[in-house]
């Protein structure tokens, strides 16, 4: 299960509207690097036949079956890291 906070969902909706991606899904991806760390990515995309569709906080998220295990239990938030520096974490 993937959880999207209310702040992250709000920012995702703003980004979708600004980039004219209202008809696309939010794709979350993850891969394990050679040193064991996990790299995450996200963007707007269409759904393919092997994707899993998840809804959280009113956002439809698609993930590839190849990275589903790495995304289990993930929470996506949008926070202020430093004054004026907002990021998804």
N, C-alpha and C positions, 0 to 999 in steps of 0.2 A: 504494500500500500504506500502511495506517495501522498504527502500532505502539503498543501499550499496554504500559507498563511493569508489572512485577509489583506495585509499590506502588499504581499507579493502578487496576489490575484488582481488587486487594483492596478498595480504597475504593469502587469501583463496585458490587461485590457487597454490601458493607455497606449502601450507600445504597439499592440495589434491595430488599434485605430490609426495611430500616426503612420504606420507602415502599410496601411491598406491591406492588412492580413486578417481581417475579420472572418473570412471564410476558411481560414487554415487552423490547424491544431498547433498547440505548443508541443514541440518534440523535446524530450529530455533524453540525454545520452550519457553513457559512462563507459570508461575503459580502464583496465588496470595496466599501469606502466610496468616496465621491467624491474623497477626498484620496489614495486608493491604499492605505490601510491595510486589513487584513483583520480582520473581527470574527468571533469564533468563538462557538459556542453548543453546548450539549449538554443532553440530558434523556432520559427514558424514553418510548418511543413504540411504536406498532405499525408494522409494515412495510407499505408500499404497493407497488403493482405496478411502479412505476418506480424503486424503491430498489435499491441495491446492498448485498448482505450480505457483511460481512467479519468474520472471526474472528481475534482477537488476544489472547493471554494468557488464553484461556478465556472471553473476553467477545465476545458477538455484537453487532456494530456495524452499523447501517444508515445509509446516506448517500443523499441525493437525487442523482440524476444531474446536477442543475443546479449542485451545489457540489463534485462529485467532483474536478475539476481543482485546486481550491483546497486540497483535503485530501490530495493525493498527497504522500507522504513525511513526513506529520505524525507526530510522536511525542507521545502524551498521557502525562503524568507527574503525580504527586501529591507535592508537595514542601513543606517548611517554609520559607516566605518570610522570616518573622521569628519569633522564639521564640513558639511557640503558635499561629502563623498558618499553617495548612496550606491549600494551594490546588492546583487542577488547573492545569497549564500545558502 
